[in-house]
Amino acid sequence: MNRIVAILALATITLLAGCNTVKGVGQDIQKAGEKLEDAARKK
């Protein structure tokens, strides 16, 4: 039983830590897309 609780706790911590990383990457990709759109509009 303790192993299951430990595995679930570890999985939860990993998922919560990953959310911030994925959110940051998403914002970076969005900014890059906006730059590409601006460059395309200028041509």
PyMOL Python script that loads the backbone (N, CA, C, O; Angstrom):
from pymol import cmd

cmd.read_pdbstr("""\
ATOM      1  N   MET A   1       0.827  -1.194   0.000  1.00  0.00           N
ATOM      2  CA  MET A   1       0.000   0.000   0.000  1.00  0.00           C
ATOM      3  C   MET A   1       0.875   1.263   0.000  1.00  0.00           C
ATOM      4  O   MET A   1       0.575   2.233  -0.696  1.00  0.00           O
ATOM      5  N   ASN A   2       1.938   1.240   0.773  1.00  0.00           N
ATOM      6  CA  ASN A   2       2.818   2.403   0.838  1.00  0.00           C
ATOM      7  C   ASN A   2       3.479   2.680  -0.502  1.00  0.00           C
ATOM      8  O   ASN A   2       3.693   3.837  -0.863  1.00  0.00           O
ATOM      9  N   ARG A   3       3.806   1.621  -1.246  1.00  0.00           N
ATOM     10  CA  ARG A   3       4.420   1.794  -2.565  1.00  0.00           C
ATOM     11  C   ARG A   3       3.464   2.495  -3.519  1.00  0.00           C
ATOM     12  O   ARG A   3       3.873   3.374  -4.278  1.00  0.00           O
ATOM     13  N   ILE A   4       2.214   2.115  -3.483  1.00  0.00           N
ATOM     14  CA  ILE A   4       1.216   2.718  -4.365  1.00  0.00           C
ATOM     15  C   ILE A   4       1.067   4.206  -4.049  1.00  0.00           C
ATOM     16  O   ILE A   4       1.008   5.034  -4.958  1.00  0.00           O
ATOM     17  N   VAL A   5       1.008   4.537  -2.776  1.00  0.00           N
ATOM     18  CA  VAL A   5       0.881   5.934  -2.365  1.00  0.00           C
ATOM     19  C   VAL A   5       2.112   6.724  -2.803  1.00  0.00           C
ATOM     20  O   VAL A   5       1.992   7.853  -3.278  1.00  0.00           O
ATOM     21  N   ALA A   6       3.290   6.131  -2.644  1.00  0.00           N
ATOM     22  CA  ALA A   6       4.525   6.812  -3.039  1.00  0.00           C
ATOM     23  C   ALA A   6       4.564   7.036  -4.544  1.00  0.00           C
ATOM     24  O   ALA A   6       4.966   8.106  -5.001  1.00  0.00           O
ATOM     25  N   ILE A   7       4.157   6.051  -5.309  1.00  0.00           N
ATOM     26  CA  ILE A   7       4.151   6.176  -6.777  1.00  0.00           C
ATOM     27  C   ILE A   7       3.148   7.237  -7.210  1.00  0.00           C
ATOM     28  O   ILE A   7       3.454   8.050  -8.082  1.00  0.00           O
ATOM     29  N   LEU A   8       1.969   7.244  -6.624  1.00  0.00           N
ATOM     30  CA  LEU A   8       0.963   8.256  -6.957  1.00  0.00           C
ATOM     31  C   LEU A   8       1.432   9.657  -6.590  1.00  0.00           C
ATOM     32  O   LEU A   8       1.204  10.607  -7.339  1.00  0.00           O
ATOM     33  N   ALA A   9       2.089   9.789  -5.434  1.00  0.00           N
ATOM     34  CA  ALA A   9       2.603  11.094  -5.022  1.00  0.00           C
ATOM     35  C   ALA A   9       3.682  11.571  -5.982  1.00  0.00           C
ATOM     36  O   ALA A   9       3.705  12.743  -6.356  1.00  0.00           O
ATOM     37  N   LEU A  10       4.569  10.680  -6.382  1.00  0.00           N
ATOM     38  CA  LEU A  10       5.632  11.039  -7.320  1.00  0.00           C
ATOM     39  C   LEU A  10       5.054  11.440  -8.669  1.00  0.00           C
ATOM     40  O   LEU A  10       5.508  12.411  -9.273  1.00  0.00           O
ATOM     41  N   ALA A  11       4.056  10.700  -9.147  1.00  0.00           N
ATOM     42  CA  ALA A  11       3.422  11.024 -10.427  1.00  0.00           C
ATOM     43  C   ALA A  11       2.733  12.383 -10.359  1.00  0.00           C
ATOM     44  O   ALA A  11       2.800  13.161 -11.311  1.00  0.00           O
ATOM     45  N   THR A  12       2.078  12.668  -9.253  1.00  0.00           N
ATOM     46  CA  THR A  12       1.395  13.952  -9.086  1.00  0.00           C
ATOM     47  C   THR A  12       2.386  15.106  -9.083  1.00  0.00           C
ATOM     48  O   THR A  12       2.157  16.125  -9.733  1.00  0.00           O
ATOM     49  N   ILE A  13       3.475  14.951  -8.360  1.00  0.00           N
ATOM     50  CA  ILE A  13       4.502  15.998  -8.304  1.00  0.00           C
ATOM     51  C   ILE A  13       5.095  16.232  -9.687  1.00  0.00           C
ATOM     52  O   ILE A  13       5.310  17.375 -10.090  1.00  0.00           O
ATOM     53  N   THR A  14       5.357  15.154 -10.410  1.00  0.00           N
ATOM     54  CA  THR A  14       5.924  15.270 -11.758  1.00  0.00           C
ATOM     55  C   THR A  14       4.968  16.007 -12.690  1.00  0.00           C
ATOM     56  O   THR A  14       5.389  16.878 -13.451  1.00  0.00           O
ATOM     57  N   LEU A  15       3.708  15.667 -12.633  1.00  0.00           N
ATOM     58  CA  LEU A  15       2.725  16.331 -13.495  1.00  0.00           C
ATOM     59  C   LEU A  15       2.591  17.806 -13.155  1.00  0.00           C
ATOM     60  O   LEU A  15       2.504  18.642 -14.053  1.00  0.00           O
ATOM     61  N   LEU A  16       2.572  18.134 -11.872  1.00  0.00           N
ATOM     62  CA  LEU A  16       2.443  19.530 -11.473  1.00  0.00           C
ATOM     63  C   LEU A  16       3.671  20.342 -11.876  1.00  0.00           C
ATOM     64  O   LEU A  16       3.541  21.494 -12.291  1.00  0.00           O
ATOM     65  N   ALA A  17       4.842  19.764 -11.760  1.00  0.00           N
ATOM     66  CA  ALA A  17       6.068  20.456 -12.159  1.00  0.00           C
ATOM     67  C   ALA A  17       6.092  20.634 -13.668  1.00  0.00           C
ATOM     68  O   ALA A  17       6.561  21.659 -14.161  1.00  0.00           O
ATOM     69  N   GLY A  18       5.597  19.660 -14.402  1.00  0.00           N
ATOM     70  CA  GLY A  18       5.581  19.723 -15.860  1.00  0.00           C
ATOM     71  C   GLY A  18       4.624  20.765 -16.397  1.00  0.00           C
ATOM     72  O   GLY A  18       4.832  21.277 -17.497  1.00  0.00           O
ATOM     73  N   CYS A  19       3.593  21.090 -15.663  1.00  0.00           N
ATOM     74  CA  CYS A  19       2.612  22.072 -16.139  1.00  0.00           C
ATOM     75  C   CYS A  19       3.267  23.427 -16.386  1.00  0.00           C
ATOM     76  O   CYS A  19       3.004  24.065 -17.405  1.00  0.00           O
ATOM     77  N   ASN A  20       4.108  23.866 -15.473  1.00  0.00           N
ATOM     78  CA  ASN A  20       4.770  25.153 -15.636  1.00  0.00           C
ATOM     79  C   ASN A  20       5.698  25.139 -16.838  1.00  0.00           C
ATOM     80  O   ASN A  20       5.792  26.123 -17.572  1.00  0.00           O
ATOM     81  N   THR A  21       6.374  24.032 -17.034  1.00  0.00           N
ATOM     82  CA  THR A  21       7.304  23.918 -18.152  1.00  0.00           C
ATOM     83  C   THR A  21       6.539  23.965 -19.475  1.00  0.00           C
ATOM     84  O   THR A  21       6.923  24.690 -20.392  1.00  0.00           O
ATOM     85  N   VAL A  22       5.476  23.204 -19.569  1.00  0.00           N
ATOM     86  CA  VAL A  22       4.691  23.164 -20.802  1.00  0.00           C
ATOM     87  C   VAL A  22       4.071  24.526 -21.073  1.00  0.00           C
ATOM     88  O   VAL A  22       4.018  24.965 -22.222  1.00  0.00           O
ATOM     89  N   LYS A  23       3.609  25.187 -20.045  1.00  0.00           N
ATOM     90  CA  LYS A  23       3.015  26.517 -20.207  1.00  0.00           C
ATOM     91  C   LYS A  23       4.055  27.496 -20.742  1.00  0.00           C
ATOM     92  O   LYS A  23       3.757  28.294 -21.631  1.00  0.00           O
ATOM     93  N   GLY A  24       5.263  27.439 -20.209  1.00  0.00           N
ATOM     94  CA  GLY A  24       6.339  28.313 -20.668  1.00  0.00           C
ATOM     95  C   GLY A  24       6.712  28.057 -22.112  1.00  0.00           C
ATOM     96  O   GLY A  24       6.933  28.994 -22.879  1.00  0.00           O
ATOM     97  N   VAL A  25       6.781  26.791 -22.484  1.00  0.00           N
ATOM     98  CA  VAL A  25       7.102  26.442 -23.870  1.00  0.00           C
ATOM     99  C   VAL A  25       5.995  26.923 -24.789  1.00  0.00           C
ATOM    100  O   VAL A  25       6.267  27.433 -25.875  1.00  0.00           O
ATOM    101  N   GLY A  26       4.756  26.766 -24.366  1.00  0.00           N
ATOM    102  CA  GLY A  26       3.626  27.232 -25.173  1.00  0.00           C
ATOM    103  C   GLY A  26       3.682  28.729 -25.409  1.00  0.00           C
ATOM    104  O   GLY A  26       3.384  29.202 -26.506  1.00  0.00           O
ATOM    105  N   GLN A  27       4.059  29.466 -24.394  1.00  0.00           N
ATOM    106  CA  GLN A  27       4.162  30.924 -24.542  1.00  0.00           C
ATOM    107  C   GLN A  27       5.291  31.288 -25.507  1.00  0.00           C
ATOM    108  O   GLN A  27       5.152  32.203 -26.318  1.00  0.00           O
ATOM    109  N   ASP A  28       6.412  30.561 -25.413  1.00  0.00           N
ATOM    110  CA  ASP A  28       7.533  30.825 -26.322  1.00  0.00           C
ATOM    111  C   ASP A  28       7.143  30.549 -27.765  1.00  0.00           C
ATOM    112  O   ASP A  28       7.483  31.318 -28.664  1.00  0.00           O
ATOM    113  N   ILE A  29       6.433  29.455 -27.984  1.00  0.00           N
ATOM    114  CA  ILE A  29       6.000  29.104 -29.343  1.00  0.00           C
ATOM    115  C   ILE A  29       5.019  30.143 -29.860  1.00  0.00           C
ATOM    116  O   ILE A  29       5.061  30.505 -31.036  1.00  0.00           O
ATOM    117  N   GLN A  30       4.142  30.622 -28.998  1.00  0.00           N
ATOM    118  CA  GLN A  30       3.176  31.637 -29.407  1.00  0.00           C
ATOM    119  C   GLN A  30       3.890  32.922 -29.826  1.00  0.00           C
ATOM    120  O   GLN A  30       3.533  33.530 -30.835  1.00  0.00           O
ATOM    121  N   LYS A  31       4.889  33.332 -29.060  1.00  0.00           N
ATOM    122  CA  LYS A  31       5.638  34.538 -29.402  1.00  0.00           C
ATOM    123  C   LYS A  31       6.381  34.367 -30.722  1.00  0.00           C
ATOM    124  O   LYS A  31       6.439  35.294 -31.529  1.00  0.00           O
ATOM    125  N   ALA A  32       6.944  33.194 -30.939  1.00  0.00           N
ATOM    126  CA  ALA A  32       7.647  32.933 -32.194  1.00  0.00           C
ATOM    127  C   ALA A  32       6.668  32.996 -33.367  1.00  0.00           C
ATOM    128  O   ALA A  32       7.000  33.524 -34.428  1.00  0.00           O
ATOM    129  N   GLY A  33       5.468  32.459 -33.175  1.00  0.00           N
ATOM    130  CA  GLY A  33       4.451  32.509 -34.219  1.00  0.00           C
ATOM    131  C   GLY A  33       4.036  33.935 -34.535  1.00  0.00           C
ATOM    132  O   GLY A  33       3.812  34.282 -35.695  1.00  0.00           O
ATOM    133  N   GLU A  34       3.935  34.750 -33.516  1.00  0.00           N
ATOM    134  CA  GLU A  34       3.577  36.160 -33.735  1.00  0.00           C
ATOM    135  C   GLU A  34       4.664  36.879 -34.529  1.00  0.00           C
ATOM    136  O   GLU A  34       4.361  37.700 -35.395  1.00  0.00           O
ATOM    137  N   LYS A  35       5.919  36.576 -34.242  1.00  0.00           N
ATOM    138  CA  LYS A  35       7.030  37.185 -34.989  1.00  0.00           C
ATOM    139  C   LYS A  35       6.971  36.773 -36.456  1.00  0.00           C
ATOM    140  O   LYS A  35       7.200  37.592 -37.346  1.00  0.00           O
ATOM    141  N   LEU A  36       6.664  35.499 -36.706  1.00  0.00           N
ATOM    142  CA  LEU A  36       6.556  35.025 -38.091  1.00  0.00           C
ATOM    143  C   LEU A  36       5.409  35.715 -38.818  1.00  0.00           C
ATOM    144  O   LEU A  36       5.536  36.075 -39.988  1.00  0.00           O
ATOM    145  N   GLU A  37       4.297  35.896 -38.127  1.00  0.00           N
ATOM    146  CA  GLU A  37       3.158  36.575 -38.733  1.00  0.00           C
ATOM    147  C   GLU A  37       3.517  38.024 -39.078  1.00  0.00           C
ATOM    148  O   GLU A  37       3.176  38.516 -40.154  1.00  0.00           O
ATOM    149  N   ASP A  38       4.199  38.692 -38.166  1.00  0.00           N
ATOM    150  CA  ASP A  38       4.607  40.068 -38.420  1.00  0.00           C
ATOM    151  C   ASP A  38       5.539  40.149 -39.629  1.00  0.00           C
ATOM    152  O   ASP A  38       5.404  41.041 -40.467  1.00  0.00           O
ATOM    153  N   ALA A  39       6.492  39.201 -39.712  1.00  0.00           N
ATOM    154  CA  ALA A  39       7.427  39.192 -40.831  1.00  0.00           C
ATOM    155  C   ALA A  39       6.691  38.948 -42.147  1.00  0.00           C
ATOM    156  O   ALA A  39       7.022  39.545 -43.171  1.00  0.00           O
ATOM    157  N   ALA A  40       5.689  38.063 -42.111  1.00  0.00           N
ATOM    158  CA  ALA A  40       4.933  37.763 -43.331  1.00  0.00           C
ATOM    159  C   ALA A  40       4.103  38.967 -43.772  1.00  0.00           C
ATOM    160  O   ALA A  40       3.936  39.201 -44.969  1.00  0.00           O
ATOM    161  N   ARG A  41       3.594  39.714 -42.832  1.00  0.00           N
ATOM    162  CA  ARG A  41       2.788  40.881 -43.161  1.00  0.00           C
ATOM    163  C   ARG A  41       3.632  41.992 -43.797  1.00  0.00           C
ATOM    164  O   ARG A  41       3.144  42.731 -44.652  1.00  0.00           O
ATOM    165  N   LYS A  42       4.870  42.106 -43.387  1.00  0.00           N
ATOM    166  CA  LYS A  42       5.739  43.147 -43.882  1.00  0.00           C
ATOM    167  C   LYS A  42       6.171  42.920 -45.329  1.00  0.00           C
ATOM    168  O   LYS A  42       6.545  43.870 -46.017  1.00  0.00           O
ATOM    169  N   LYS A  43       6.124  41.674 -45.797  1.00  0.00           N
ATOM    170  CA  LYS A  43       6.582  41.349 -47.149  1.00  0.00           C
ATOM    171  C   LYS A  43       5.532  41.649 -48.181  1.00  0.00           C
ATOM    172  O   LYS A  43       5.757  41.433 -49.372  1.00  0.00           O
TER     173      LYS A  43
END
""", "prot")
cmd.dss("prot")
cmd.show_as("cartoon", "prot")
cmd.util.cbc("prot")
cmd.orient("prot")
